[in-house]
Amino acid sequence: MKMNIRKTNDGNHITSPLPPHKRNQILTLVPDENDFKDMAQIFEDPDTTSAVWTIIESAPPEIKVLFFLQLQTWQETHSLTEEREVF
C-alpha cells in the first residue's frame, strides 16, 4: 500500500485550521492487490472488507495513518509466521 500526502499552500505551513473536507484530501491510501487479499483474510467477508475500505477512504488523515500502520504490521507478522511454518 502506498500513502500519498498532498502538500497544501505550495509546501508552506498551513496557517489556519483546515475544514474537514479538505483535511480528508491531504492523505490518500493507494492499495494494491495484496492489500485487498489481506483485508479479506482479516475480515473474513467480502462485504465487510469493501465496507471497511469505503469508511477508510473518507476517514480523517489520522485514522488513515493508523489503518495503514495496522495493516502493514499485520502483513509483516503474517509473513514471518508463514516463513516459520515452512521450516
N, CA, C and O atoms as a GROMACS GRO file, in nm:
protein
  348
    1MET      N    1   0.085  -0.117   0.000
    1MET     CA    2   0.000   0.000   0.000
    1MET      C    3   0.089   0.123   0.000
    1MET      O    4   0.191   0.128   0.069
    2LYS      N    5   0.051   0.219  -0.078
    2LYS     CA    6   0.124   0.346  -0.081
    2LYS      C    7   0.041   0.452  -0.010
    2LYS      O    8  -0.082   0.452  -0.015
    3MET      N    9   0.112   0.543   0.055
    3MET     CA   10   0.046   0.655   0.122
    3MET      C   11   0.091   0.782   0.050
    3MET      O   12   0.210   0.815   0.050
    4ASN      N   13  -0.003   0.852  -0.010
    4ASN     CA   14   0.027   0.977  -0.080
    4ASN      C   15  -0.015   1.095   0.006
    4ASN      O   16  -0.129   1.102   0.052
    5ILE      N   17   0.078   1.186   0.027
    5ILE     CA   18   0.049   1.306   0.106
    5ILE      C   19   0.052   1.426   0.012
    5ILE      O   20   0.153   1.454  -0.052
    6ARG      N   21  -0.060   1.496   0.006
    6ARG     CA   22  -0.071   1.612  -0.081
    6ARG      C   23  -0.033   1.736  -0.001
    6ARG      O   24  -0.088   1.761   0.107
    7LYS      N   25   0.060   1.811  -0.054
    7LYS     CA   26   0.101   1.934   0.014
    7LYS      C   27   0.001   2.044  -0.018
    7LYS      O   28  -0.051   2.054  -0.129
    8THR      N   29  -0.025   2.126   0.081
    8THR     CA   30  -0.115   2.239   0.061
    8THR      C   31  -0.035   2.368   0.062
    8THR      O   32   0.076   2.372   0.116
    9ASN      N   33  -0.089   2.469   0.005
    9ASN     CA   34  -0.027   2.601   0.002
    9ASN      C   35   0.115   2.596  -0.056
    9ASN      O   36   0.205   2.664  -0.006
   10ASP      N   37   0.135   2.518  -0.160
   10ASP     CA   38   0.265   2.507  -0.228
   10ASP      C   39   0.378   2.471  -0.132
   10ASP      O   40   0.489   2.522  -0.146
   11GLY      N   41   0.352   2.384  -0.037
   11GLY     CA   42   0.456   2.337   0.054
   11GLY      C   43   0.478   2.424   0.176
   11GLY      O   44   0.557   2.390   0.263
   12ASN      N   45   0.410   2.537   0.184
   12ASN     CA   46   0.424   2.624   0.302
   12ASN      C   47   0.346   2.566   0.418
   12ASN      O   48   0.262   2.477   0.401
   13HIS      N   49   0.373   2.616   0.535
   13HIS     CA   50   0.300   2.571   0.652
   13HIS      C   51   0.155   2.616   0.643
   13HIS      O   52   0.124   2.722   0.588
   14ILE      N   53   0.068   2.535   0.697
   14ILE     CA   54  -0.073   2.569   0.700
   14ILE      C   55  -0.094   2.670   0.811
   14ILE      O   56  -0.061   2.645   0.927
   15THR      N   57  -0.148   2.785   0.775
   15THR     CA   58  -0.159   2.894   0.872
   15THR      C   59  -0.293   2.899   0.944
   15THR      O   60  -0.305   2.963   1.048
   16SER      N   61  -0.393   2.831   0.890
   16SER     CA   62  -0.524   2.834   0.954
   16SER      C   63  -0.579   2.691   0.960
   16SER      O   64  -0.534   2.604   0.884
   17PRO      N   65  -0.675   2.667   1.047
   17PRO     CA   66  -0.733   2.533   1.054
   17PRO      C   67  -0.800   2.495   0.922
   17PRO      O   68  -0.863   2.578   0.857
   18LEU      N   69  -0.786   2.370   0.885
   18LEU     CA   70  -0.849   2.322   0.763
   18LEU      C   71  -0.987   2.265   0.794
   18LEU      O   72  -1.005   2.198   0.896
   19PRO      N   73  -1.084   2.291   0.708
   19PRO     CA   74  -1.215   2.228   0.727
   19PRO      C   75  -1.204   2.077   0.701
   19PRO      O   76  -1.114   2.033   0.630
   20PRO      N   77  -1.296   1.999   0.757
   20PRO     CA   78  -1.286   1.853   0.745
   20PRO      C   79  -1.278   1.802   0.602
   20PRO      O   80  -1.205   1.707   0.575
   21HIS      N   81  -1.352   1.863   0.508
   21HIS     CA   82  -1.349   1.811   0.372
   21HIS      C   83  -1.212   1.832   0.306
   21HIS      O   84  -1.177   1.757   0.215
   22LYS      N   85  -1.135   1.930   0.350
   22LYS     CA   86  -1.000   1.949   0.297
   22LYS      C   87  -0.899   1.862   0.371
   22LYS      O   88  -0.801   1.818   0.312
   23ARG      N   89  -0.922   1.838   0.499
   23ARG     CA   90  -0.831   1.751   0.575
   23ARG      C   91  -0.833   1.610   0.519
   23ARG      O   92  -0.729   1.544   0.513
   24ASN      N   93  -0.950   1.562   0.478
   24ASN     CA   94  -0.960   1.426   0.424
   24ASN      C   95  -0.884   1.411   0.294
   24ASN      O   96  -0.843   1.300   0.259
   25GLN      N   97  -0.863   1.520   0.221
   25GLN     CA   98  -0.794   1.514   0.092
   25GLN      C   99  -0.643   1.523   0.105
   25GLN      O  100  -0.572   1.504   0.006
   26ILE      N  101  -0.592   1.552   0.223
   26ILE     CA  102  -0.448   1.565   0.242
   26ILE      C  103  -0.377   1.432   0.221
   26ILE      O  104  -0.269   1.428   0.162
   27LEU      N  105  -0.437   1.324   0.268
   27LEU     CA  106  -0.373   1.194   0.265
   27LEU      C  107  -0.461   1.094   0.191
   27LEU      O  108  -0.580   1.081   0.222
   28THR      N  109  -0.405   1.025   0.094
   28THR     CA  110  -0.478   0.919   0.026
   28THR      C  111  -0.398   0.790   0.034
   28THR      O  112  -0.275   0.790   0.028
   29LEU      N  113  -0.470   0.680   0.048
   29LEU     CA  114  -0.408   0.548   0.050
   29LEU      C  115  -0.436   0.480  -0.083
   29LEU      O  116  -0.549   0.480  -0.131
   30VAL      N  117  -0.332   0.422  -0.142
   30VAL     CA  118  -0.345   0.353  -0.269
   30VAL      C  119  -0.312   0.205  -0.244
   30VAL      O  120  -0.195   0.168  -0.234
   31PRO      N  121  -0.415   0.121  -0.236
   31PRO     CA  122  -0.390  -0.021  -0.207
   31PRO      C  123  -0.350  -0.097  -0.333
   31PRO      O  124  -0.380  -0.056  -0.445
   32ASP      N  125  -0.282  -0.208  -0.312
   32ASP     CA  126  -0.254  -0.298  -0.424
   32ASP      C  127  -0.335  -0.426  -0.403
   32ASP      O  128  -0.411  -0.436  -0.307
   33GLU      N  129  -0.319  -0.523  -0.492
   33GLU     CA  130  -0.398  -0.646  -0.485
   33GLU      C  131  -0.378  -0.720  -0.354
   33GLU      O  132  -0.473  -0.771  -0.294
   34ASN      N  133  -0.254  -0.727  -0.309
   34ASN     CA  134  -0.223  -0.800  -0.185
   34ASN      C  135  -0.292  -0.738  -0.064
   34ASN      O  136  -0.331  -0.809   0.029
   35ASP      N  137  -0.308  -0.606  -0.065
   35ASP     CA  138  -0.375  -0.540   0.047
   35ASP      C  139  -0.520  -0.585   0.057
   35ASP      O  140  -0.570  -0.612   0.166
   36PHE      N  141  -0.588  -0.593  -0.058
   36PHE     CA  142  -0.727  -0.637  -0.055
   36PHE      C  143  -0.738  -0.784  -0.016
   36PHE      O  144  -0.832  -0.823   0.054
   37LYS      N  145  -0.642  -0.867  -0.059
   37LYS     CA  146  -0.642  -1.008  -0.018
   37LYS      C  147  -0.622  -1.019   0.133
   37LYS      O  148  -0.689  -1.098   0.199
   38ASP      N  149  -0.529  -0.941   0.186
   38ASP     CA  150  -0.503  -0.945   0.329
   38ASP      C  151  -0.623  -0.894   0.408
   38ASP      O  152  -0.658  -0.950   0.512
   39MET      N  153  -0.686  -0.788   0.359
   39MET     CA  154  -0.805  -0.735   0.428
   39MET      C  155  -0.918  -0.838   0.425
   39MET      O  156  -0.991  -0.852   0.523
   40ALA      N  157  -0.932  -0.909   0.312
   40ALA     CA  158  -1.035  -1.013   0.304
   40ALA      C  159  -1.006  -1.126   0.402
   40ALA      O  160  -1.098  -1.184   0.459
   41GLN      N  161  -0.879  -1.156   0.423
   41GLN     CA  162  -0.842  -1.259   0.519
   41GLN      C  163  -0.867  -1.211   0.663
   41GLN      O  164  -0.909  -1.289   0.748
   42ILE      N  165  -0.841  -1.085   0.688
   42ILE     CA  166  -0.862  -1.030   0.822
   42ILE      C  167  -1.010  -1.025   0.857
   42ILE      O  168  -1.051  -1.070   0.964
   43PHE      N  169  -1.091  -0.971   0.766
   43PHE     CA  170  -1.233  -0.950   0.796
   43PHE      C  171  -1.321  -1.069   0.759
   43PHE      O  172  -1.437  -1.074   0.800
   44GLU      N  173  -1.268  -1.166   0.684
   44GLU     CA  174  -1.335  -1.292   0.651
   44GLU      C  175  -1.468  -1.276   0.578
   44GLU      O  176  -1.548  -1.369   0.578
   45ASP      N  177  -1.491  -1.162   0.516
   45ASP     CA  178  -1.617  -1.140   0.445
   45ASP      C  179  -1.595  -1.030   0.342
   45ASP      O  180  -1.549  -0.921   0.378
   46PRO      N  181  -1.627  -1.055   0.215
   46PRO     CA  182  -1.604  -0.952   0.112
   46PRO      C  183  -1.686  -0.825   0.135
   46PRO      O  184  -1.639  -0.715   0.105
   47ASP      N  185  -1.808  -0.839   0.187
   47ASP     CA  186  -1.890  -0.721   0.212
   47ASP      C  187  -1.830  -0.634   0.322
   47ASP      O  188  -1.829  -0.511   0.311
   48THR      N  189  -1.781  -0.697   0.426
   48THR     CA  190  -1.718  -0.623   0.535
   48THR      C  191  -1.591  -0.555   0.487
   48THR      O  192  -1.563  -0.441   0.523
   49THR      N  193  -1.515  -0.626   0.404
   49THR     CA  194  -1.391  -0.569   0.351
   49THR      C  195  -1.419  -0.444   0.268
   49THR      O  196  -1.351  -0.343   0.284
   50SER      N  197  -1.518  -0.451   0.180
   50SER     CA  198  -1.550  -0.333   0.098
   50SER      C  199  -1.607  -0.220   0.184
   50SER      O  200  -1.582  -0.103   0.156
   51ALA      N  201  -1.684  -0.255   0.287
   51ALA     CA  202  -1.737  -0.151   0.376
   51ALA      C  203  -1.625  -0.082   0.453
   51ALA      O  204  -1.626   0.040   0.470
   52VAL      N  205  -1.529  -0.161   0.501
   52VAL     CA  206  -1.415  -0.102   0.573
   52VAL      C  207  -1.338  -0.010   0.481
   52VAL      O  208  -1.301   0.101   0.521
   53TRP      N  209  -1.314  -0.052   0.357
   53TRP     CA  210  -1.238   0.032   0.266
   53TRP      C  211  -1.315   0.161   0.234
   53TRP      O  212  -1.253   0.267   0.224
   54THR      N  213  -1.445   0.154   0.220
   54THR     CA  214  -1.526   0.274   0.196
   54THR      C  215  -1.514   0.372   0.312
   54THR      O  216  -1.503   0.492   0.292
   55ILE      N  217  -1.516   0.319   0.433
   55ILE     CA  218  -1.502   0.404   0.552
   55ILE      C  219  -1.364   0.465   0.558
   55ILE      O  220  -1.350   0.584   0.589
   56ILE      N  221  -1.260   0.387   0.530
   56ILE     CA  222  -1.122   0.437   0.536
   56ILE      C  223  -1.098   0.546   0.432
   56ILE      O  224  -1.026   0.642   0.459
   57GLU      N  225  -1.157   0.532   0.314
   57GLU     CA  226  -1.138   0.633   0.209
   57GLU      C  227  -1.187   0.770   0.253
   57GLU      O  228  -1.128   0.872   0.215
   58SER      N  229  -1.294   0.775   0.331
   58SER     CA  230  -1.349   0.904   0.372
   58SER      C  231  -1.308   0.942   0.515
   58SER      O  232  -1.357   1.041   0.569
   59ALA      N  233  -1.220   0.865   0.574
   59ALA     CA  234  -1.178   0.891   0.713
   59ALA      C  235  -1.078   1.006   0.720
   59ALA      O  236  -1.015   1.039   0.620
   60PRO      N  237  -1.064   1.068   0.836
   60PRO     CA  238  -0.962   1.172   0.855
   60PRO      C  239  -0.822   1.114   0.839
   60PRO      O  240  -0.803   0.993   0.853
   61PRO      N  241  -0.724   1.199   0.811
   61PRO     CA  242  -0.587   1.150   0.790
   61PRO      C  243  -0.531   1.069   0.906
   61PRO      O  244  -0.457   0.973   0.884
   62GLU      N  245  -0.566   1.105   1.028
   62GLU     CA  246  -0.514   1.033   1.144
   62GLU      C  247  -0.559   0.887   1.143
   62GLU      O  248  -0.481   0.798   1.176
   63ILE      N  249  -0.683   0.864   1.106
   63ILE     CA  250  -0.737   0.728   1.100
   63ILE      C  251  -0.673   0.651   0.985
   63ILE      O  252  -0.644   0.532   0.998
   64LYS      N  253  -0.650   0.719   0.872
   64LYS     CA  254  -0.585   0.653   0.759
   64LYS      C  255  -0.444   0.608   0.795
   64LYS      O  256  -0.402   0.499   0.757
   65VAL      N  257  -0.372   0.690   0.868
   65VAL     CA  258  -0.236   0.654   0.909
   65VAL      C  259  -0.241   0.534   1.002
   65VAL      O  260  -0.162   0.440   0.987
   66LEU      N  261  -0.332   0.535   1.099
   66LEU     CA  262  -0.345   0.422   1.190
   66LEU      C  263  -0.381   0.293   1.116
   66LEU      O  264  -0.326   0.187   1.144
   67PHE      N  265  -0.473   0.303   1.021
   67PHE     CA  266  -0.510   0.186   0.942
   67PHE      C  267  -0.392   0.136   0.861
   67PHE      O  268  -0.366   0.016   0.855
   68PHE      N  269  -0.319   0.227   0.798
   68PHE     CA  270  -0.201   0.191   0.718
   68PHE      C  271  -0.099   0.117   0.804
   68PHE      O  272  -0.049   0.013   0.764
   69LEU      N  273  -0.069   0.170   0.922
   69LEU     CA  274   0.029   0.107   1.010
   69LEU      C  275  -0.020  -0.027   1.062
   69LEU      O  276   0.058  -0.122   1.073
   70GLN      N  277  -0.147  -0.036   1.095
   70GLN     CA  278  -0.201  -0.162   1.145
   70GLN      C  279  -0.196  -0.270   1.038
   70GLN      O  280  -0.158  -0.384   1.066
   71LEU      N  281  -0.234  -0.236   0.914
   71LEU     CA  282  -0.230  -0.334   0.806
   71LEU      C  283  -0.086  -0.373   0.774
   71LEU      O  284  -0.058  -0.491   0.751
   72GLN      N  285   0.003  -0.277   0.774
   72GLN     CA  286   0.144  -0.306   0.748
   72GLN      C  287   0.201  -0.398   0.856
   72GLN      O  288   0.275  -0.492   0.824
   73THR      N  289   0.169  -0.374   0.980
   73THR     CA  290   0.215  -0.459   1.090
   73THR      C  291   0.158  -0.600   1.077
   73THR      O  292   0.230  -0.698   1.098
   74TRP      N  293   0.031  -0.610   1.043
   74TRP     CA  294  -0.030  -0.742   1.025
   74TRP      C  295   0.039  -0.817   0.912
   74TRP      O  296   0.067  -0.936   0.926
   75GLN      N  297   0.067  -0.748   0.801
   75GLN     CA  298   0.133  -0.814   0.688
   75GLN      C  299   0.273  -0.862   0.726
   75GLN      O  300   0.314  -0.971   0.686
   76GLU      N  301   0.346  -0.782   0.801
   76GLU     CA  302   0.481  -0.822   0.841
   76GLU      C  303   0.478  -0.941   0.935
   76GLU      O  304   0.556  -1.035   0.918
   77THR      N  305   0.390  -0.941   1.033
   77THR     CA  306   0.384  -1.054   1.126
   77THR      C  307   0.330  -1.178   1.058
   77THR      O  308   0.372  -1.289   1.090
   78HIS      N  309   0.238  -1.160   0.965
   78HIS     CA  310   0.183  -1.274   0.892
   78HIS      C  311   0.289  -1.337   0.803
   78HIS      O  312   0.296  -1.460   0.792
   79SER      N  313   0.372  -1.256   0.739
   79SER     CA  314   0.478  -1.311   0.654
   79SER      C  315   0.582  -1.383   0.738
   79SER      O  316   0.638  -1.484   0.694
   80LEU      N  317   0.611  -1.334   0.858
   80LEU     CA  318   0.705  -1.402   0.947
   80LEU      C  319   0.648  -1.538   0.991
   80LEU      O  320   0.722  -1.636   1.000
   81THR      N  321   0.520  -1.543   1.017
   81THR     CA  322   0.456  -1.668   1.057
   81THR      C  323   0.463  -1.770   0.944
   81THR      O  324   0.490  -1.887   0.969
   82GLU      N  325   0.439  -1.726   0.820
   82GLU     CA  326   0.446  -1.817   0.706
   82GLU      C  327   0.587  -1.871   0.688
   82GLU      O  328   0.604  -1.988   0.656
   83GLU      N  329   0.688  -1.786   0.706
   83GLU     CA  330   0.826  -1.830   0.691
   83GLU      C  331   0.861  -1.934   0.796
   83GLU      O  332   0.934  -2.029   0.766
   84ARG      N  333   0.813  -1.919   0.917
   84ARG     CA  334   0.842  -2.014   1.024
   84ARG      C  335   0.776  -2.149   0.999
   84ARG      O  336   0.832  -2.253   1.032
   85GLU      N  337   0.657  -2.148   0.940
   85GLU     CA  338   0.587  -2.272   0.913
   85GLU      C  339   0.656  -2.355   0.806
   85GLU      O  340   0.643  -2.477   0.804
   86VAL      N  341   0.730  -2.290   0.717
   86VAL     CA  342   0.798  -2.361   0.609
   86VAL      C  343   0.911  -2.447   0.665
   86VAL      O  344   0.934  -2.558   0.617
   87PHE      N  345   0.981  -2.397   0.765
   87PHE     CA  346   1.097  -2.470   0.819
   87PHE      C  347   1.054  -2.578   0.906
   87PHE      O  348   1.138  -2.650   0.961
   0.00000   0.00000   0.00000
